[in-house]
Amino acid sequence: MAHTYSHLYDIPTTGLRFFTVYGPYGRPDMAYYKFTKSILNGLSIDVYNNGDMKRDFTYIDDIVHGVLHVMNTTSKSKSGIYSSGSPNYELFNIGNNHPVTLRDFISAIENSCGKKAIENKMPMQQGDVFETYANIDPLIDAFGFKPSTPIDVGIDKFVSWYRKKVHTSC
């Protein structure tokens, strides 16, 4: 829709695509939220494919800073990943650009919780993708912005928030 309106009505449009966002006030159905809850409560978590899948986990503060940076900065180039050739339409990825294995993600949660997960090993789910990550080169080229929160720092912030706001018995 945005691309169509940009083309038809000459409306400048910049789209942003976020990759595996995590952090405080996130969705309780997301893996990091469920894993933290289960680990703190001594319940098992399902770990698919031995945790070997890789995802581009991006801390919410990096997403917010990226959105604000793009809103308040003039693009230096028209190099969006799906640039239409039109100077009025671009799409950029905002992601950590550093895929992390699910195993390392779980380890970060365990370290922050101070408890080991009880793992229920499962085969890889049918239709799941082994690795996803954001190509942020166009974002860096056009806006000079790159997310920077390491997974252990972001998870520490999330678990700290979770203990204060959700799991108050810790």
C-alpha positions, 0 to 999 in steps of 0.5 A, spaced: 500 500 500 505 504 501 509 503 495 503 504 491 501 510 494 508 513 494 508 511 486 501 514 485 501 520 489 508 522 489 508 521 497 515 520 500 515 513 504 520 510 508 518 503 511 522 499 516 522 492 517 524 489 524 527 483 526 525 478 532 524 484 537 525 483 545 525 487 551 520 489 556 513 490 555 513 485 550 508 480 547 507 474 553 507 469 547 514 470 545 519 465 546 524 469 551 518 471 555 515 464 556 522 461 557 524 466 562 517 465 566 518 457 565 525 458 568 524 462 574 518 457 575 522 451 574 518 449 568 520 445 562 521 449 556 521 446 549 527 446 545 527 445 538 533 442 533 537 442 539 537 450 539 541 450 533 537 455 529 539 462 529 535 469 529 537 476 529 534 478 536 534 485 536 533 489 543 527 494 543 531 500 545 535 499 538 528 499 534 526 505 538 533 509 537 533 506 529 526 509 528 527 516 531 534 516 527 530 515 521 525 520 522 530 525 524 535 524 519 535 525 511 537 519 507 544 520 505 542 515 499 537 511 496 539 504 497 533 501 501 533 493 500 527 494 496 528 501 493 523 501 487 528 506 483 523 511 485 526 516 490 520 516 494 520 509 496 525 505 501 524 499 505 530 498 511 531 492 515 532 494 523 536 488 526 542 486 530 545 484 524 548 478 528 544 472 528 545 468 535 543 461 536 537 459 540 542 455 545 546 462 546 539 465 547 537 460 552 544 461 556 543 468 556 536 467 560 539 462 564 545 467 566 540 472 568 535 468 572 541 464 575 537 458 574 538 452 569 532 451 564 529 444 564 529 443 557 524 438 553 528 437 546 524 437 540 525 436 533 526 441 528 519 444 527 516 443 520 516 449 516 521 452 520 527 456 518 534 455 520 537 462 520 534 469 519 538 475 520 537 482 517 541 485 512 542 492 515 548 495 510 542 499 506 540 502 513 547 504 515 549 507 508 543 511 508 542 513 515 549 511 519 545 507 524 546 500 527 543 497 533 548 495 538 545 492 544 549 485 545 544 479 547 546 478 554 545 486 556 538 486 552 536 479 556 539 482 563 535 488 562 529 484 560 529 479 566 530 485 571 524 488 568 520 481 568 522 480 575 520 487 578 513 488 573 511 480 572 514 475 577 514 479 583 516 473 588 523 473 585 
